[in-house]
């Protein structure tokens, strides 16, 4: 039994695992921070959506630019708040659909 225990790979594996865990705690990798990528052309088959999404994203960018320095949290200098996204959604999709539906009723 003692011979098997001495030839076992348990302790070297345990030592290697602990060493890797300790070493990885000192290494910082910025995996969680992605970079912006260009948007691809949108072709969903829904004309309203195809035209509205670029306007929606432009609206969000504009809202973020206008709110710089307002928020206490620096995260929101590059990312939109829930209110900004909701406001842009309402402006681009809901308000625009009201205009289109009222024009079709008048025609």
Rosetta silent file (secondary structure, phi, psi, omega in degrees, C-alpha in Angstrom):
SEQUENCE: XXXXXXXXXXXXXXXXXXXXXXXXXXXXXXXXXXXXXXXXXXXXXXXXXXXXXXXXXXXXXXXXXXXXXXXXXXXXXXXXXXXXXXXXXXXXXXXXXXXXXXXXXXX
SCORE:     score description
SCORE:     0.000 S_00000001
   1 L     0.000  -41.961 -179.851    0.000    0.000    0.000 S_00000001
   2 H   -64.015  -36.054  179.715    2.835    2.369    0.891 S_00000001
   3 H   -64.890  -43.145  178.024    4.489    1.652   -2.456 S_00000001
   4 H   -62.324  -42.495 -178.194    1.308    2.558   -4.361 S_00000001
   5 H   -63.030  -38.424  179.534    0.945    5.795   -2.370 S_00000001
   6 H   -71.221  -31.899 -179.177    4.532    6.819   -3.197 S_00000001
   7 H   -89.559   -4.631 -177.232    4.042    6.122   -6.916 S_00000001
   8 L   -71.267  153.282  178.956    0.658    7.827   -7.068 S_00000001
   9 L   -94.332    9.415 -176.428    0.190   11.083   -8.979 S_00000001
  10 H   -61.114  -52.617 -176.379   -2.153   12.506   -6.342 S_00000001
  11 H   -68.396  -41.988  175.095    0.330   14.825   -4.628 S_00000001
  12 H   -62.337  -38.837  178.181    1.983   16.144   -7.808 S_00000001
  13 H   -66.144  -41.666  177.791   -1.466   16.811   -9.280 S_00000001
  14 H   -62.828  -44.714  179.009   -2.598   18.538   -6.079 S_00000001
  15 H   -61.980  -43.306  179.725    0.577   20.635   -6.003 S_00000001
  16 H   -64.429  -42.357  179.526    0.156   21.618   -9.657 S_00000001
  17 H   -62.355  -46.699  179.894   -3.504   22.555   -9.159 S_00000001
  18 H   -64.935  -40.976  179.138   -2.766   24.743   -6.137 S_00000001
  19 H   -62.647  -44.464  179.140    0.176   26.379   -7.909 S_00000001
  20 H   -64.185  -40.995  179.421   -1.935   27.202  -10.985 S_00000001
  21 H   -63.725  -42.697  179.274   -4.725   28.617   -8.827 S_00000001
  22 H   -67.090  -43.106 -179.882   -2.326   30.864   -6.917 S_00000001
  23 H   -65.317  -38.945 -178.642   -0.574   32.013  -10.098 S_00000001
  24 H   -70.381  -22.149  178.332   -3.846   32.767  -11.853 S_00000001
  25 H   -73.106  -20.331  178.664   -4.979   34.982   -8.990 S_00000001
  26 H   -91.701  -15.349 -178.743   -2.042   37.313   -9.718 S_00000001
  27 L   -93.488  126.981  178.853   -2.629   37.491  -13.476 S_00000001
  28 L  -110.406  121.612  178.966   -5.231   40.021  -14.600 S_00000001
  29 L  -119.276  129.584 -178.571   -6.765   39.535  -18.013 S_00000001
  30 L   -86.905   63.491 -179.853   -9.312   42.019  -19.332 S_00000001
  31 L   -76.302  -33.330 -172.531  -11.567   39.431  -20.905 S_00000001
  32 L   -77.102   -8.733 -178.966  -14.761   41.001  -19.646 S_00000001
  33 L  -104.097  101.403  179.793  -14.195   44.311  -21.414 S_00000001
  34 L   -85.628  159.887  177.095  -15.188   44.005  -25.047 S_00000001
  35 L  -102.414  156.497  179.123  -14.520   46.562  -27.712 S_00000001
  36 L   -66.583  142.671  177.095  -17.101   48.133  -29.981 S_00000001
  37 L  -121.735  149.984  179.364  -17.592   46.436  -33.318 S_00000001
  38 L   -68.030  145.291  178.375  -19.116   47.956  -36.449 S_00000001
  39 L   -76.914  141.893  176.499  -22.747   47.100  -37.077 S_00000001
  40 L   -86.791  157.001  177.475  -23.540   44.925  -40.044 S_00000001
  41 L   -59.169  142.487 -176.771  -26.312   45.928  -42.456 S_00000001
  42 L  -101.033  123.235  177.155  -29.730   44.894  -41.203 S_00000001
  43 L  -135.955   81.026 -177.698  -31.974   42.900  -43.538 S_00000001
  44 L   -91.536  -16.973 -172.891  -34.756   41.332  -41.472 S_00000001
  45 L    95.201  -12.151  177.212  -37.505   41.602  -44.062 S_00000001
  46 L  -102.566  108.769 -174.252  -39.359   44.040  -41.806 S_00000001
  47 H   -61.429  -41.090 -179.743  -38.939   47.508  -43.354 S_00000001
  48 H   -61.711  -44.035  179.112  -39.902   49.327  -40.156 S_00000001
  49 H   -67.990  -43.811  179.936  -37.329   47.403  -38.149 S_00000001
  50 H   -59.419  -40.217 -179.758  -34.623   47.719  -40.824 S_00000001
  51 H   -81.745  -31.220 -174.246  -35.026   51.503  -40.934 S_00000001
  52 H   -79.348  -34.267 -176.511  -35.688   51.959  -37.227 S_00000001
  53 H   -61.581  -46.347  176.862  -32.748   50.075  -35.673 S_00000001
  54 H   -61.035  -38.014  178.064  -29.978   52.373  -36.978 S_00000001
  55 H   -66.668  -39.046  178.218  -32.010   55.393  -35.840 S_00000001
  56 H   -60.898  -48.062  179.784  -32.567   53.695  -32.464 S_00000001
  57 H   -66.764  -37.058  175.729  -28.826   53.100  -31.955 S_00000001
  58 H   -63.854  -38.669  178.270  -28.007   56.663  -33.048 S_00000001
  59 H   -62.876  -43.965  179.014  -30.560   57.935  -30.534 S_00000001
  60 H   -62.621  -44.054  178.103  -28.929   55.918  -27.747 S_00000001
  61 H   -59.244  -42.015  179.799  -25.468   57.256  -28.698 S_00000001
  62 H   -65.093  -42.047  179.136  -26.826   60.803  -28.639 S_00000001
  63 H   -63.663  -40.205  178.838  -28.477   60.278  -25.229 S_00000001
  64 H   -64.281  -45.653  179.566  -25.210   58.893  -23.804 S_00000001
  65 H   -61.383  -38.822 -178.763  -23.240   61.854  -25.169 S_00000001
  66 H   -73.561  -21.090 -176.512  -25.739   64.327  -23.715 S_00000001
  67 L  -101.477    8.756  179.714  -25.686   62.711  -20.274 S_00000001
  68 L   -62.107  131.856  179.257  -21.901   62.601  -19.759 S_00000001
  69 L    87.271   -9.718 -178.956  -21.000   63.887  -16.324 S_00000001
  70 L   -82.043  -43.029 -177.485  -24.597   63.715  -15.086 S_00000001
  71 L   -79.716  146.021  177.234  -24.456   60.220  -13.597 S_00000001
  72 L   -73.529  -32.089 -177.938  -22.407   59.488  -10.489 S_00000001
  73 L   -86.454  123.067 -177.953  -21.380   56.089  -11.846 S_00000001
  74 H   -66.889  -16.495  178.217  -18.705   56.343  -14.565 S_00000001
  75 H   -58.187  -36.919 -175.191  -20.086   53.156  -16.173 S_00000001
  76 H   -82.388    7.151  172.059  -22.942   55.175  -17.658 S_00000001
  77 H   -78.326  -18.569  179.240  -20.571   57.496  -19.527 S_00000001
  78 L  -121.816  -17.002 -178.195  -20.299   54.766  -22.186 S_00000001
  79 L  -117.176  145.212 -178.513  -23.378   52.628  -21.543 S_00000001
  80 L   -78.290  153.440  172.176  -27.022   53.743  -21.663 S_00000001
  81 L   -83.160  166.872  178.423  -29.355   53.786  -18.702 S_00000001
  82 H   -62.401  -38.151  179.557  -32.625   51.899  -18.802 S_00000001
  83 H   -63.754  -41.225  179.743  -34.451   55.234  -19.059 S_00000001
  84 H   -64.561  -41.824  179.558  -32.378   56.304  -22.093 S_00000001
  85 H   -65.775  -44.564  179.835  -33.071   53.026  -23.910 S_00000001
  86 H   -63.077  -42.192  179.412  -36.793   53.207  -23.134 S_00000001
  87 H   -62.082  -45.754  179.446  -36.977   56.831  -24.258 S_00000001
  88 H   -65.176  -40.174  178.285  -35.248   56.064  -27.564 S_00000001
  89 H   -60.425  -45.890 -179.913  -37.452   53.017  -28.138 S_00000001
  90 H   -63.615  -42.314 -178.974  -40.558   55.114  -27.596 S_00000001
  91 H   -65.613  -43.657 -172.498  -39.284   57.933  -29.840 S_00000001
  92 H   -82.834  -47.078 -171.808  -38.183   55.698  -32.707 S_00000001
  93 H   -97.629  -46.109 -176.064  -40.679   52.848  -32.753 S_00000001
  94 H   -77.026  -48.570 -179.836  -43.810   53.844  -30.855 S_00000001
  95 H   -64.703  -37.699  179.179  -44.074   57.525  -31.806 S_00000001
  96 H   -68.006  -36.286 -179.851  -43.199   56.718  -35.437 S_00000001
  97 H   -70.858  -31.021  175.555  -45.843   53.970  -35.590 S_00000001
  98 H   -64.931  -39.494  179.053  -48.460   56.420  -34.279 S_00000001
  99 H   -65.581  -45.402 -179.428  -47.589   58.808  -37.114 S_00000001
 100 H   -65.351  -41.336 -178.211  -47.795   56.020  -39.733 S_00000001
 101 H   -70.236  -33.086  178.672  -51.066   54.658  -38.374 S_00000001
 102 H   -72.957  -31.093  176.837  -52.661   58.126  -38.262 S_00000001
 103 H   -69.098  -39.555 -178.886  -51.588   58.771  -41.887 S_00000001
 104 H   -70.291  -29.025  177.480  -53.104   55.500  -43.043 S_00000001
 105 H   -71.111  -38.035 -178.750  -56.397   56.334  -41.252 S_00000001
 106 H   -69.627  -31.331 -176.022  -56.514   59.766  -42.914 S_00000001
 107 L   -68.973    0.000    0.000  -55.910   58.325  -46.413 S_00000001
